[in-house]
Amino acid sequence: MKNFTWSDQLKFIIPSLIGIFLFVIPIQTNDGLTIPIALFAGKVQALLADQLSAIMMVIIVITALFTVIAKLGGPETFRKTPFFHGLFQTNWFWTFTRVLAAIFAVMVFFRMGPEAIHGANTGQLLLDDLLHVLFSIFLFAGLFLPLLMNFGLLEFTGALMTKVMRPLFKLPGRSSVDALASWIGDGTIGVLLTSKQYEDGFYTKREATVIGTTFSIVSITFSLIVLAEVGLPHMFLPFYITILIAGFVAALIMPRIPPLSKKPDTYWNDEKKEDNEFIPEGESVLSYSYKNALTRARKESSVYRFFKEGAQNILDMWMGVAPVVMAFGLVALIIAEYTPFFQWIGTPFIPLLEWMQVPYAKEASETILIGFADMFLPAIIGSGIEAEITRFIIAALSVTQLIYMSEVGGLLLGSKIPVTFFELVIIFLLRTIITLPIITLIAHIIF
């Protein structure tokens, strides 16, 4: 450590400890355990409750407007500001998505057009509820994300956790921070952290997609809400142990089968992956991890750059992700609410559920695939089923499926992580097929 000063070490230790506290350490509140970032977000949400729907509508409309200007103005539009050039220069598909999101947001806010668009369980659920959460989470997560990324914490955990993450999940060690931030905090934070690292060249296309679709774990807090909805809050411990076991098995299998296994191991710029996670001879894992962290921390010297990057993160999340959630989420919720589509596609699961001796198999089958639209829908629909074991299975499955279009699915499509809508459908189905038998088996043991 002779080459590093005390200043270098403090520059790594202090910001990293603050970042860990904000994103990872659970604290007790009146509503249960949560992380400081989520606590701050909740305070802002409460403070701006009456204004947030209007704020999010304006953000989505401005995003659509500038995207259309960039499209009509040609590739040179916003060239002088690289950040806005990257944000607003999109292909026709994403331009259309943003325009559609703006139309939806205006219709929902002013309660215009068919009720299917602005109803309580469709448009209002998104604009007046979920987007409030995303606004506040993005505000603080975006601002403080550099604490996790720029001061050596990921370099430290990268070398330290490689021997765990690489053989088990075929991922670099630094991905353990993404998984932990998701698990204790919020799945959205994990997606944002992963997308940012992919853009910065730390993850390959395969690694970013695996982490985004496998480790964007539903938070402890939200799991409690789902469990309360199905009337089983007293069973949290066996419920969460069930989720962890099923999720762990899915995380072992998913990276080893298509479509995730077929993703190229090339970076953002299409360069091939090189193995840079070996420990040099004569170095211990701990000392090498610490040196990597100090080398990274030494490069950070500008407070202005820290806040500038934080502000860009916030805008990137608000303008890049919110329109996608609004457009795709609303279409998915309309299909779920006003058509029997998810009931039809759930029908093939009836014989399987009956074979696994799940009571009320027909009613349970209607909840199995509807979680693709929104994770909370299975719990709402299944809450009236009399058998506790069936409600337990429905709640646990909805949490382990992970890919739901009203949040994580929309976030993944809106991020830079290279995954398509069709691939998300396949991943959702595979996760369902893998985790359902595990959850059902554990449920039979518990009940």
LOGULUM-402187 format. One record per residue (C-alpha): x, y, z; residue in one letter. Coordinates in nm, 3 decimals, always signed. Example, Ala and Ser with C-alpha at 12.3 -4.5 7.8 and 13.67 -1.06 7.14 Angstrom:
// LOGULUM-402187
+---------+---------+---------+----+
!      xx !      yy !      zz ! aa !
+---------+---------+---------+----+
!  +1.230 !  -0.450 !  +0.780 !  A !
!  +1.367 !  -0.106 !  +0.714 !  S !
+---------+---------+---------+----+
//
This chain:
// LOGULUM-402187
+---------+---------+---------+----+
!      xx !      yy !      zz ! aa !
+---------+---------+---------+----+
!  +0.000 !  +0.000 !  +0.000 !  M !
!  +0.307 !  +0.224 !  -0.014 !  K !
!  +0.190 !  +0.390 !  -0.337 !  N !
!  -0.134 !  +0.512 !  -0.177 !  F !
!  -0.181 !  +0.801 !  +0.064 !  T !
!  -0.424 !  +0.831 !  +0.356 !  W !
!  -0.620 !  +1.067 !  +0.135 !  S !
!  -0.663 !  +0.791 !  -0.128 !  D !
!  -0.782 !  +0.548 !  +0.138 !  Q !
!  -1.031 !  +0.792 !  +0.291 !  L !
!  -1.157 !  +0.874 !  -0.059 !  K !
!  -1.248 !  +0.507 !  -0.099 !  F !
!  -1.369 !  +0.432 !  +0.254 !  I !
!  -1.593 !  +0.732 !  +0.334 !  I !
!  -1.801 !  +0.757 !  +0.009 !  P !
!  -1.829 !  +0.375 !  -0.010 !  S !
!  -1.956 !  +0.347 !  +0.349 !  L !
!  -2.208 !  +0.626 !  +0.282 !  I !
!  -2.317 !  +0.445 !  -0.037 !  G !
!  -2.355 !  +0.112 !  +0.145 !  I !
!  -2.558 !  +0.283 !  +0.419 !  F !
!  -2.788 !  +0.455 !  +0.168 !  L !
!  -2.845 !  +0.162 !  -0.069 !  F !
!  -2.791 !  -0.157 !  +0.132 !  V !
!  -2.829 !  -0.119 !  +0.511 !  I !
!  -3.188 !  -0.182 !  +0.626 !  P !
!  -3.329 !  +0.051 !  +0.892 !  I !
!  -3.641 !  +0.012 !  +1.104 !  Q !
!  -3.932 !  +0.249 !  +1.036 !  T !
!  -4.300 !  +0.259 !  +1.135 !  N !
!  -4.377 !  +0.066 !  +0.814 !  D !
!  -4.110 !  -0.200 !  +0.872 !  G !
!  -3.758 !  -0.245 !  +0.735 !  L !
!  -3.640 !  -0.031 !  +0.445 !  T !
!  -3.322 !  +0.132 !  +0.313 !  I !
!  -3.244 !  +0.506 !  +0.356 !  P !
!  -3.284 !  +0.574 !  -0.019 !  I !
!  -3.637 !  +0.432 !  -0.010 !  A !
!  -3.710 !  +0.626 !  +0.310 !  L !
!  -3.602 !  +0.955 !  +0.148 !  F !
!  -3.807 !  +0.867 !  -0.160 !  A !
!  -4.112 !  +0.805 !  +0.057 !  G !
!  -4.072 !  +1.147 !  +0.225 !  K !
!  -4.056 !  +1.324 !  -0.115 !  V !
!  -4.354 !  +1.123 !  -0.235 !  Q !
!  -4.558 !  +1.232 !  +0.064 !  A !
!  -4.444 !  +1.593 !  +0.030 !  L !
!  -4.527 !  +1.619 !  -0.342 !  L !
!  -4.822 !  +1.376 !  -0.344 !  A !
!  -5.062 !  +1.626 !  -0.504 !  D !
!  -4.816 !  +1.742 !  -0.771 !  Q !
!  -4.635 !  +1.423 !  -0.879 !  L !
!  -4.889 !  +1.307 !  -1.137 !  S !
!  -4.866 !  +1.646 !  -1.311 !  A !
!  -4.485 !  +1.646 !  -1.282 !  I !
!  -4.454 !  +1.299 !  -1.438 !  M !
!  -4.701 !  +1.389 !  -1.715 !  M !
!  -4.493 !  +1.698 !  -1.800 !  V !
!  -4.167 !  +1.497 !  -1.796 !  I !
!  -4.313 !  +1.233 !  -2.031 !  I !
!  -4.461 !  +1.498 !  -2.267 !  V !
!  -4.133 !  +1.698 !  -2.278 !  I !
!  -3.940 !  +1.375 !  -2.348 !  T !
!  -4.171 !  +1.293 !  -2.640 !  A !
!  -4.150 !  +1.650 !  -2.774 !  L !
!  -3.770 !  +1.666 !  -2.774 !  F !
!  -3.745 !  +1.312 !  -2.916 !  T !
!  -3.967 !  +1.415 !  -3.210 !  V !
!  -3.759 !  +1.735 !  -3.258 !  I !
!  -3.441 !  +1.525 !  -3.261 !  A !
!  -3.595 !  +1.279 !  -3.508 !  K !
!  -3.719 !  +1.548 !  -3.746 !  L !
!  -3.403 !  +1.758 !  -3.710 !  G !
!  -3.171 !  +1.475 !  -3.810 !  G !
!  -2.866 !  +1.313 !  -3.647 !  P !
!  -2.691 !  +1.646 !  -3.581 !  E !
!  -2.967 !  +1.774 !  -3.349 !  T !
!  -2.834 !  +1.818 !  -2.991 !  F !
!  -2.485 !  +1.716 !  -3.114 !  R !
!  -2.327 !  +1.996 !  -2.905 !  K !
!  -2.459 !  +1.836 !  -2.586 !  T !
!  -2.360 !  +1.467 !  -2.600 !  P !
!  -2.579 !  +1.372 !  -2.302 !  F !
!  -2.900 !  +1.508 !  -2.458 !  F !
!  -2.795 !  +1.378 !  -2.799 !  H !
!  -2.778 !  +1.025 !  -2.655 !  G !
!  -3.103 !  +1.072 !  -2.464 !  L !
!  -3.322 !  +1.204 !  -2.747 !  F !
!  -3.171 !  +1.045 !  -3.059 !  Q !
!  -3.363 !  +0.717 !  -3.076 !  T !
!  -3.495 !  +0.492 !  -3.353 !  N !
!  -3.854 !  +0.515 !  -3.483 !  W !
!  -3.982 !  +0.242 !  -3.251 !  F !
!  -3.872 !  +0.424 !  -2.933 !  W !
!  -3.984 !  +0.758 !  -3.075 !  T !
!  -4.331 !  +0.611 !  -3.128 !  F !
!  -4.323 !  +0.458 !  -2.776 !  T !
!  -4.245 !  +0.797 !  -2.620 !  R !
!  -4.518 !  +0.973 !  -2.819 !  V !
!  -4.768 !  +0.702 !  -2.721 !  L !
!  -4.662 !  +0.738 !  -2.356 !  A !
!  -4.719 !  +1.116 !  -2.375 !  A !
!  -5.069 !  +1.066 !  -2.522 !  I !
!  -5.148 !  +0.810 !  -2.250 !  F !
!  -5.014 !  +1.037 !  -1.972 !  A !
!  -5.227 !  +1.334 !  -2.088 !  V !
!  -5.538 !  +1.116 !  -2.123 !  M !
!  -5.491 !  +0.966 !  -1.777 !  V !
!  -5.415 !  +1.298 !  -1.606 !  F !
!  -5.716 !  +1.476 !  -1.754 !  F !
!  -5.936 !  +1.159 !  -1.747 !  R !
!  -5.994 !  +1.183 !  -2.122 !  M !
!  -6.109 !  +0.906 !  -2.355 !  G !
!  -6.209 !  +0.550 !  -2.265 !  P !
!  -6.202 !  +0.442 !  -1.901 !  E !
!  -5.983 !  +0.148 !  -2.003 !  A !
!  -5.698 !  +0.401 !  -2.039 !  I !
!  -5.753 !  +0.619 !  -1.731 !  H !
!  -5.926 !  +0.366 !  -1.501 !  G !
!  -5.826 !  +0.310 !  -1.138 !  A !
!  -5.666 !  -0.027 !  -1.218 !  N !
!  -5.491 !  +0.083 !  -1.539 !  T !
!  -5.375 !  +0.439 !  -1.611 !  G !
!  -5.429 !  +0.573 !  -1.260 !  Q !
!  -5.237 !  +0.279 !  -1.113 !  L !
!  -4.938 !  +0.387 !  -1.324 !  L !
!  -4.952 !  +0.769 !  -1.330 !  L !
!  -5.093 !  +0.825 !  -0.980 !  D !
!  -4.908 !  +0.547 !  -0.803 !  D !
!  -4.615 !  +0.364 !  -0.964 !  L !
!  -4.470 !  +0.669 !  -1.142 !  L !
!  -4.479 !  +0.859 !  -0.810 !  H !
!  -4.258 !  +0.586 !  -0.666 !  V !
!  -4.025 !  +0.587 !  -0.967 !  L !
!  -3.993 !  +0.968 !  -0.960 !  F !
!  -3.873 !  +0.972 !  -0.601 !  S !
!  -3.662 !  +0.653 !  -0.620 !  I !
!  -3.489 !  +0.781 !  -0.936 !  F !
!  -3.428 !  +1.121 !  -0.774 !  L !
!  -3.221 !  +0.981 !  -0.488 !  F !
!  -3.087 !  +0.666 !  -0.653 !  A !
!  -2.962 !  +0.869 !  -0.951 !  G !
!  -2.804 !  +1.137 !  -0.735 !  L !
!  -2.620 !  +0.899 !  -0.503 !  F !
!  -2.542 !  +0.617 !  -0.749 !  L !
!  -2.187 !  +0.756 !  -0.803 !  P !
!  -2.112 !  +0.671 !  -0.437 !  L !
!  -2.146 !  +0.302 !  -0.526 !  L !
!  -1.985 !  +0.325 !  -0.869 !  M !
!  -1.707 !  +0.584 !  -0.869 !  N !
!  -1.511 !  +0.543 !  -0.546 !  F !
!  -1.384 !  +0.185 !  -0.565 !  G !
!  -1.660 !  -0.017 !  -0.395 !  L !
!  -1.740 !  -0.220 !  -0.708 !  L !
!  -1.370 !  -0.281 !  -0.773 !  E !
!  -1.331 !  -0.400 !  -0.411 !  F !
!  -1.627 !  -0.639 !  -0.418 !  T !
!  -1.544 !  -0.744 !  -0.775 !  G !
!  -1.221 !  -0.922 !  -0.684 !  A !
!  -1.354 !  -1.032 !  -0.345 !  L !
!  -1.673 !  -1.201 !  -0.474 !  M !
!  -1.546 !  -1.345 !  -0.803 !  T !
!  -1.494 !  -1.694 !  -0.657 !  K !
!  -1.859 !  -1.699 !  -0.551 !  V !
!  -2.041 !  -1.526 !  -0.840 !  M !
!  -1.839 !  -1.671 !  -1.131 !  R !
!  -1.879 !  -2.047 !  -1.066 !  P !
!  -2.237 !  -2.022 !  -0.939 !  L !
!  -2.392 !  -1.766 !  -1.172 !  F !
!  -2.126 !  -1.709 !  -1.444 !  K !
!  -2.106 !  -1.342 !  -1.342 !  L !
!  -1.832 !  -1.102 !  -1.227 !  P !
!  -1.793 !  -1.044 !  -0.855 !  G !
!  -1.907 !  -0.683 !  -0.872 !  R !
!  -2.258 !  -0.801 !  -0.966 !  S !
!  -2.305 !  -0.900 !  -0.600 !  S !
!  -2.359 !  -0.530 !  -0.518 !  V !
!  -2.640 !  -0.507 !  -0.778 !  D !
!  -2.808 !  -0.816 !  -0.631 !  A !
!  -2.776 !  -0.688 !  -0.274 !  L !
!  -2.913 !  -0.343 !  -0.362 !  A !
!  -3.213 !  -0.510 !  -0.528 !  S !
!  -3.277 !  -0.760 !  -0.252 !  W !
!  -3.266 !  -0.524 !  +0.046 !  I !
!  -3.369 !  -0.208 !  -0.136 !  G !
!  -3.561 !  -0.219 !  -0.460 !  D !
!  -3.548 !  -0.412 !  -0.788 !  G !
!  -3.550 !  -0.086 !  -0.984 !  T !
!  -3.221 !  +0.021 !  -0.820 !  I !
!  -3.060 !  -0.306 !  -0.930 !  G !
!  -3.168 !  -0.253 !  -1.292 !  V !
!  -3.038 !  +0.104 !  -1.295 !  L !
!  -2.706 !  +0.007 !  -1.138 !  L !
!  -2.663 !  -0.277 !  -1.389 !  T !
!  -2.753 !  -0.061 !  -1.689 !  S !
!  -2.507 !  +0.208 !  -1.583 !  K !
!  -2.223 !  -0.042 !  -1.541 !  Q !
!  -2.303 !  -0.196 !  -1.880 !  Y !
!  -2.282 !  +0.148 !  -2.043 !  E !
!  -1.953 !  +0.212 !  -1.865 !  D !
!  -1.803 !  -0.110 !  -2.004 !  G !
!  -1.793 !  -0.325 !  -1.689 !  F !
!  -2.046 !  -0.588 !  -1.801 !  Y !
!  -2.082 !  -0.774 !  -2.130 !  T !
!  -2.418 !  -0.800 !  -2.307 !  K !
!  -2.470 !  -1.147 !  -2.155 !  R !
!  -2.371 !  -1.042 !  -1.804 !  E !
!  -2.589 !  -0.728 !  -1.806 !  A !
!  -2.892 !  -0.922 !  -1.932 !  T !
!  -2.844 !  -1.204 !  -1.680 !  V !
!  -2.811 !  -0.961 !  -1.388 !  I !
!  -3.101 !  -0.742 !  -1.500 !  G !
!  -3.342 !  -1.033 !  -1.548 !  T !
!  -3.222 !  -1.263 !  -1.269 !  T !
!  -3.106 !  -1.044 !  -0.982 !  F !
!  -3.353 !  -0.754 !  -0.991 !  S !
!  -3.507 !  -0.917 !  -0.687 !  I !
!  -3.828 !  -0.784 !  -0.538 !  V !
!  -3.751 !  -0.601 !  -0.214 !  S !
!  -3.833 !  -0.732 !  +0.132 !  I !
!  -4.075 !  -0.442 !  +0.181 !  T !
!  -4.277 !  -0.520 !  -0.132 !  F !
!  -4.281 !  -0.890 !  -0.047 !  S !
!  -4.450 !  -0.799 !  +0.281 !  L !
!  -4.715 !  -0.600 !  +0.090 !  I !
!  -4.788 !  -0.896 !  -0.141 !  V !
!  -4.812 !  -1.133 !  +0.156 !  L !
!  -5.049 !  -0.897 !  +0.339 !  A !
!  -5.271 !  -0.878 !  +0.028 !  E !
!  -5.325 !  -1.257 !  +0.033 !  V !
!  -5.395 !  -1.250 !  +0.408 !  G !
!  -5.081 !  -1.432 !  +0.524 !  L !
!  -4.860 !  -1.165 !  +0.690 !  P !
!  -4.790 !  -1.399 !  +0.984 !  H !
!  -4.606 !  -1.636 !  +0.748 !  M !
!  -4.334 !  -1.397 !  +0.635 !  F !
!  -4.035 !  -1.608 !  +0.744 !  L !
!  -4.133 !  -1.933 !  +0.564 !  P !
!  -4.258 !  -1.722 !  +0.272 !  F !
!  -3.929 !  -1.539 !  +0.226 !  Y !
!  -3.721 !  -1.854 !  +0.274 !  I !
!  -3.933 !  -2.012 !  -0.004 !  T !
!  -3.867 !  -1.714 !  -0.232 !  I !
!  -3.491 !  -1.728 !  -0.166 !  L !
!  -3.469 !  -2.103 !  -0.238 !  I !
!  -3.678 !  -2.080 !  -0.559 !  A !
!  -3.495 !  -1.764 !  -0.672 !  G !
!  -3.154 !  -1.923 !  -0.605 !  F !
!  -3.238 !  -2.230 !  -0.816 !  V !
!  -3.366 !  -2.004 !  -1.098 !  A !
!  -3.046 !  -1.797 !  -1.077 !  A !
!  -2.838 !  -2.114 !  -1.115 !  L !
!  -3.034 !  -2.242 !  -1.416 !  I !
!  -3.131 !  -1.929 !  -1.617 !  M !
!  -2.776 !  -1.814 !  -1.717 !  P !
!  -2.706 !  -2.165 !  -1.850 !  R !
!  -3.003 !  -2.193 !  -2.090 !  I !
!  -3.130 !  -1.981 !  -2.384 !  P !
!  -3.204 !  -1.700 !  -2.433 !  P !
!  -2.955 !  -1.578 !  -2.168 !  L !
!  -2.682 !  -1.830 !  -2.255 !  S !
!  -2.698 !  -1.720 !  -2.621 !  K !
!  -2.621 !  -1.354 !  -2.546 !  K !
!  -2.276 !  -1.252 !  -2.678 !  P !
!  -1.994 !  -1.200 !  -2.429 !  D !
!  -1.905 !  -0.868 !  -2.589 !  T !
!  -1.916 !  -0.522 !  -2.435 !  Y !
!  -2.123 !  -0.210 !  -2.514 !  W !
!  -1.878 !  -0.125 !  -2.796 !  N !
!  -1.878 !  -0.488 !  -2.926 !  D !
!  -1.524 !  -0.559 !  -2.802 !  E !
!  -1.468 !  -0.918 !  -2.691 !  K !
!  -1.454 !  -1.002 !  -2.321 !  K !
!  -1.113 !  -1.049 !  -2.161 !  E !
!  -1.057 !  -1.226 !  -1.831 !  D !
!  -0.944 !  -0.949 !  -1.598 !  N !
!  -1.057 !  -1.107 !  -1.272 !  E !
!  -0.747 !  -1.311 !  -1.190 !  F !
!  -0.547 !  -1.247 !  -0.871 !  I !
!  -0.172 !  -1.178 !  -0.940 !  P !
!  +0.086 !  -1.406 !  -0.778 !  E !
!  +0.199 !  -1.292 !  -0.437 !  G !
!  -0.127 !  -1.105 !  -0.374 !  E !
!  -0.405 !  -1.208 !  -0.139 !  S !
!  -0.764 !  -1.161 !  -0.255 !  V !
!  -0.819 !  -0.893 !  +0.011 !  L !
!  -0.505 !  -0.689 !  -0.063 !  S !
!  -0.564 !  -0.703 !  -0.439 !  Y !
!  -0.929 !  -0.597 !  -0.392 !  S !
!  -0.821 !  -0.306 !  -0.173 !  Y !
!  -0.557 !  -0.189 !  -0.423 !  K !
!  -0.811 !  -0.198 !  -0.707 !  N !
!  -1.050 !  +0.011 !  -0.498 !  A !
!  -0.786 !  +0.272 !  -0.408 !  L !
!  -0.673 !  +0.301 !  -0.771 !  T !
!  -1.032 !  +0.377 !  -0.876 !  R !
!  -1.100 !  +0.616 !  -0.587 !  A !
!  -0.785 !  +0.815 !  -0.663 !  R !
!  -0.932 !  +0.919 !  -1.001 !  K !
!  -1.226 !  +1.100 !  -0.839 !  E !
!  -1.139 !  +1.457 !  -0.746 !  S !
!  -1.423 !  +1.681 !  -0.864 !  S !
!  -1.731 !  +1.753 !  -0.652 !  V !
!  -1.889 !  +1.928 !  -0.954 !  Y !
!  -1.844 !  +1.613 !  -1.164 !  R !
!  -2.008 !  +1.404 !  -0.890 !  F !
!  -2.323 !  +1.617 !  -0.886 !  F !
!  -2.325 !  +1.659 !  -1.265 !  K !
!  -2.316 !  +1.282 !  -1.312 !  E !
!  -2.587 !  +1.242 !  -1.048 !  G !
!  -2.812 !  +1.497 !  -1.224 !  A !
!  -2.758 !  +1.323 !  -1.559 !  Q !
!  -2.847 !  +0.989 !  -1.399 !  N !
!  -3.174 !  +1.137 !  -1.273 !  I !
!  -3.271 !  +1.284 !  -1.611 !  L !
!  -3.170 !  +0.964 !  -1.789 !  D !
!  -3.398 !  +0.764 !  -1.559 !  M !
!  -3.691 !  +1.007 !  -1.565 !  W !
!  -3.688 !  +1.067 !  -1.940 !  M !
!  -3.552 !  +0.735 !  -2.061 !  G !
!  -3.748 !  +0.494 !  -1.842 !  V !
!  -4.076 !  +0.660 !  -1.734 !  A !
!  -4.223 !  +0.679 !  -2.090 !  P !
!  -4.151 !  +0.309 !  -2.147 !  V !
!  -4.317 !  +0.212 !  -1.819 !  V !
!  -4.618 !  +0.431 !  -1.909 !  M !
!  -4.658 !  +0.291 !  -2.262 !  A !
!  -4.584 !  -0.081 !  -2.213 !  F !
!  -4.723 !  -0.095 !  -1.860 !  G !
!  -5.057 !  +0.058 !  -1.960 !  L !
!  -5.104 !  -0.170 !  -2.262 !  V !
!  -5.027 !  -0.475 !  -2.045 !  A !
!  -5.267 !  -0.360 !  -1.769 !  L !
!  -5.549 !  -0.293 !  -2.018 !  I !
!  -5.509 !  -0.645 !  -2.160 !  I !
!  -5.507 !  -0.790 !  -1.808 !  A !
!  -5.805 !  -0.588 !  -1.686 !  E !
!  -6.037 !  -0.587 !  -1.988 !  Y !
!  -5.970 !  -0.911 !  -2.173 !  T !
!  -5.965 !  -1.280 !  -2.076 !  P !
!  -5.625 !  -1.316 !  -2.246 !  F !
!  -5.429 !  -1.411 !  -1.932 !  F !
!  -5.705 !  -1.653 !  -1.827 !  Q !
!  -5.683 !  -1.825 !  -2.166 !  W !
!  -5.307 !  -1.865 !  -2.157 !  I !
!  -5.324 !  -1.984 !  -1.796 !  G !
!  -5.555 !  -2.274 !  -1.889 !  T !
!  -5.271 !  -2.519 !  -1.978 !  P !
!  -5.148 !  -2.488 !  -1.618 !  F !
!  -5.471 !  -2.639 !  -1.474 !  I !
!  -5.366 !  -3.008 !  -1.527 !  P !
!  -5.019 !  -2.930 !  -1.386 !  L !
!  -5.164 !  -2.762 !  -1.075 !  L !
!  -5.408 !  -3.051 !  -1.026 !  E !
!  -5.122 !  -3.302 !  -1.061 !  W !
!  -4.928 !  -3.107 !  -0.796 !  M !
!  -5.241 !  -3.123 !  -0.575 !  Q !
!  -5.293 !  -2.748 !  -0.555 !  V !
!  -5.648 !  -2.672 !  -0.428 !  P !
!  -5.865 !  -2.451 !  -0.652 !  Y !
!  -5.641 !  -2.524 !  -0.953 !  A !
!  -5.870 !  -2.346 !  -1.202 !  K !
!  -5.879 !  -2.022 !  -0.999 !  E !
!  -5.503 !  -2.042 !  -0.938 !  A !
!  -5.431 !  -2.091 !  -1.311 !  S !
!  -5.584 !  -1.750 !  -1.387 !  E !
!  -5.317 !  -1.581 !  -1.172 !  T !
!  -5.008 !  -1.762 !  -1.300 !  I !
!  -4.930 !  -1.555 !  -1.612 !  L !
!  -5.113 !  -1.232 !  -1.529 !  I !
!  -4.810 !  -1.130 !  -1.321 !  G !
!  -4.639 !  -1.042 !  -1.650 !  F !
!  -4.857 !  -0.729 !  -1.661 !  A !
!  -4.807 !  -0.633 !  -1.296 !  D !
!  -4.664 !  -0.826 !  -1.003 !  M !
!  -4.944 !  -0.720 !  -0.769 !  F !
!  -5.226 !  -0.854 !  -0.991 !  L !
!  -5.189 !  -1.225 !  -0.896 !  P !
!  -5.216 !  -1.136 !  -0.526 !  A !
!  -5.525 !  -0.919 !  -0.588 !  I !
!  -5.700 !  -1.185 !  -0.800 !  I !
!  -5.595 !  -1.474 !  -0.577 !  G !
!  -5.677 !  -1.305 !  -0.245 !  S !
!  -6.033 !  -1.446 !  -0.249 !  G !
!  -5.928 !  -1.811 !  -0.285 !  I !
!  -6.016 !  -1.999 !  +0.035 !  E !
!  -5.717 !  -2.235 !  +0.055 !  A !
!  -5.419 !  -2.078 !  +0.234 !  E !
!  -5.171 !  -2.305 !  +0.056 !  I !
!  -5.295 !  -2.183 !  -0.283 !  T !
!  -5.272 !  -1.816 !  -0.181 !  R !
!  -4.920 !  -1.885 !  -0.049 !  F !
!  -4.813 !  -2.042 !  -0.382 !  I !
!  -4.966 !  -1.755 !  -0.585 !  I !
!  -4.792 !  -1.489 !  -0.373 !  A !
!  -4.450 !  -1.661 !  -0.380 !  A !
!  -4.467 !  -1.728 !  -0.755 !  L !
!  -4.561 !  -1.366 !  -0.834 !  S !
!  -4.248 !  -1.249 !  -0.649 !  V !
!  -4.005 !  -1.498 !  -0.808 !  T !
!  -4.127 !  -1.437 !  -1.166 !  Q !
!  -3.955 !  -1.094 !  -1.153 !  L !
!  -4.040 !  -0.977 !  -1.508 !  I !
!  -4.353 !  -0.761 !  -1.489 !  Y !
!  -4.417 !  -0.493 !  -1.748 !  M !
!  -4.552 !  -0.223 !  -1.517 !  S !
!  -4.207 !  -0.188 !  -1.355 !  E !
!  -3.902 !  -0.414 !  -1.399 !  V !
!  -3.996 !  -0.524 !  -1.754 !  G !
!  -4.059 !  -0.165 !  -1.859 !  G !
!  -3.736 !  -0.054 !  -1.689 !  L !
!  -3.534 !  -0.320 !  -1.869 !  L !
!  -3.676 !  -0.220 !  -2.208 !  L !
!  -3.617 !  +0.149 !  -2.130 !  G !
!  -3.260 !  +0.090 !  -2.012 !  S !
!  -2.952 !  +0.019 !  -2.225 !  K !
!  -2.951 !  -0.349 !  -2.122 !  I !
!  -2.972 !  -0.545 !  -2.453 !  P !
!  -3.296 !  -0.740 !  -2.406 !  V !
!  -3.606 !  -0.752 !  -2.629 !  T !
!  -3.974 !  -0.778 !  -2.538 !  F !
!  -3.993 !  -1.130 !  -2.683 !  F !
!  -3.693 !  -1.238 !  -2.473 !  E !
!  -3.862 !  -1.100 !  -2.160 !  L !
!  -4.171 !  -1.312 !  -2.238 !  V !
!  -3.954 !  -1.625 !  -2.271 !  I !
!  -3.758 !  -1.545 !  -1.952 !  I !
!  -4.084 !  -1.487 !  -1.761 !  F !
!  -4.224 !  -1.824 !  -1.876 !  L !
!  -3.901 !  -2.008 !  -1.796 !  L !
!  -3.885 !  -1.856 !  -1.447 !  R !
!  -4.247 !  -1.961 !  -1.394 !  T !
!  -4.180 !  -2.321 !  -1.505 !  I !
!  -3.865 !  -2.346 !  -1.289 !  I !
!  -3.995 !  -2.188 !  -0.967 !  T !
!  -4.357 !  -2.313 !  -0.958 !  L !
!  -4.274 !  -2.681 !  -0.870 !  P !
!  -4.018 !  -2.570 !  -0.607 !  I !
!  -4.265 !  -2.330 !  -0.441 !  I !
!  -4.545 !  -2.589 !  -0.452 !  T !
!  -4.323 !  -2.859 !  -0.297 !  L !
!  -4.217 !  -2.627 !  -0.011 !  I !
!  -4.579 !  -2.514 !  +0.034 !  A !
!  -4.691 !  -2.878 !  +0.079 !  H !
!  -4.418 !  -2.925 !  +0.342 !  I !
!  -4.523 !  -2.608 !  +0.530 !  I !
!  -4.898 !  -2.671 !  +0.509 !  F !
+---------+---------+---------+----+
//
